[in-house]
């Protein structure tokens, strides 16, 4: 093999090796454990069935829940039937989301919805801790 051919092979091997092991490697992707607030807002008119923690109780017909998939400031839940929930209760909520005006919010005893949308619950189930056996 001629000197020129050997030199060409050496250059090619050097370039291939340098591309695989040297230089500036591609940075590893950084996972984002928190989705943006935009992706966590529930649009009106959506049927929901979710499990979340009660973070604030406004009265027997309105409360806030929190979950990693919900807006960071909580999701308002309202109910036409009185509901018994307490702070830090784990609840399962079924219902449909709706935009409620100020008069409807007052009727439920709720403040302005932090997200503009409330879940109008058709069912709220509390998960109670099991007692001694």
C-alpha positions as MATLAB code, in Angstrom:
seq = 'XXXXXXXXXXXXXXXXXXXXXXXXXXXXXXXXXXXXXXXXXXXXXXXXXXXXXXXXXXXXXXXXXXXXXXXXXXXXXXXXXXXXXXXXXXXXXXXXXXXXXXXXXXXXXXXXXXXXXXXXXXXXXXXXXXXXX';
ca = [
       0.000    0.000    0.000;
       1.401    3.382   -0.968;
       2.157    6.123    1.542;
      -0.705    8.231    0.149;
      -3.158    5.352    0.547;
      -1.957    4.705    4.123;
      -2.279    8.385    4.937;
      -5.815    8.474    3.517;
      -6.812    5.429    5.597;
      -5.273    6.964    8.743;
      -7.142   10.235    8.172;
     -10.434    8.424    7.619;
      -9.960    6.310   10.764;
      -9.015    9.399   12.741;
     -12.097   11.266   11.560;
     -14.379    8.317   12.298;
     -12.873    7.787   15.746;
     -12.989   11.502   16.558;
     -16.622   11.744   15.510;
     -17.572    8.867   17.820;
     -15.532    9.697   20.903;
     -14.331   13.256   20.729;
     -15.633   16.685   20.121;
     -18.768   18.091   21.707;
     -21.158   15.184   22.323;
     -24.868   15.714   21.948;
     -26.293   16.761   25.301;
     -28.627   14.269   26.926;
     -32.275   15.352   26.862;
     -33.476   16.787   30.138;
     -36.910   15.488   31.069;
     -39.326   18.080   32.392;
     -41.235   16.513   35.275;
     -43.691   19.407   35.391;
     -45.896   19.994   32.361;
     -46.594   23.608   31.549;
     -49.647   25.226   33.107;
     -51.152   25.549   29.637;
     -51.248   21.792   29.126;
     -52.870   21.235   32.520;
     -55.945   23.402   32.015;
     -59.190   21.555   31.443;
     -61.243   22.954   28.560;
     -64.996   23.422   29.057;
     -67.345   20.654   27.984;
     -65.035   17.735   28.792;
     -66.203   14.686   30.745;
     -63.706   14.039   33.575;
     -63.081   11.220   36.000;
     -60.071   11.985   38.189;
     -58.515   11.311   41.566;
     -56.990   14.254   43.431;
     -56.377   15.745   46.870;
     -58.676   18.389   48.377;
     -56.628   21.543   48.997;
     -59.377   23.982   50.006;
     -63.041   23.715   50.987;
     -65.333   26.691   50.310;
     -68.539   25.063   51.528;
     -70.744   22.030   50.983;
     -70.933   22.620   47.228;
     -67.454   23.884   46.253;
     -63.848   22.879   46.823;
     -60.408   22.910   45.159;
     -58.423   19.801   44.260;
     -54.786   19.379   43.273;
     -52.938   16.789   41.225;
     -49.812   16.802   39.051;
     -51.986   16.843   35.915;
     -54.123   19.790   37.055;
     -53.313   23.521   37.059;
     -50.745   24.533   39.683;
     -53.263   26.744   41.510;
     -55.835   23.932   41.764;
     -59.022   22.917   40.002;
     -62.385   24.144   41.230;
     -65.050   21.466   41.762;
     -68.711   22.368   42.335;
     -71.702   20.143   43.019;
     -75.475   20.603   42.954;
     -75.743   18.180   45.889;
     -73.969   18.871   49.198;
     -70.627   17.084   49.442;
     -68.721   16.280   52.617;
     -64.992   16.664   52.020;
     -62.151   17.860   54.209;
     -58.731   19.326   53.611;
     -56.242   16.657   52.382;
     -58.986   14.120   51.546;
     -58.250   11.922   48.556;
     -61.321   12.106   46.316;
     -62.509   10.695   43.028;
     -64.484   13.282   41.042;
     -66.673   12.549   38.032;
     -68.447   15.253   36.070;
     -68.197   17.693   33.191;
     -66.146   20.872   32.971;
     -67.916   24.183   32.416;
     -67.221   27.881   32.323;
     -69.227   29.401   35.160;
     -70.135   33.076   35.418;
     -69.907   35.041   38.673;
     -73.589   34.411   39.547;
     -73.169   30.628   39.200;
     -70.008   30.699   41.284;
     -71.833   32.602   44.042;
     -74.682   30.072   43.940;
     -72.169   27.308   44.651;
     -70.439   29.424   47.313;
     -67.229   29.469   45.298;
     -64.835   32.322   44.573;
     -63.703   33.049   41.039;
     -62.296   29.909   39.467;
     -58.497   30.162   39.264;
     -58.560   28.516   35.836;
     -61.852   29.923   34.528;
     -63.254   26.406   34.348;
     -64.923   24.335   37.044;
     -65.761   20.667   37.213;
     -69.505   20.326   37.784;
     -69.425   17.067   39.723;
     -72.030   14.378   39.265;
     -70.228   12.127   41.754;
     -67.639   12.724   44.472;
     -66.207    9.753   46.336;
     -63.935   10.117   49.356;
     -61.284    7.493   49.935;
     -61.295    6.903   53.692;
     -58.427    5.273   55.520;
     -59.202    1.747   56.631;
     -59.846    1.298   60.337;
     -58.289   -1.266   62.652;
     -59.110   -4.885   61.904;
];
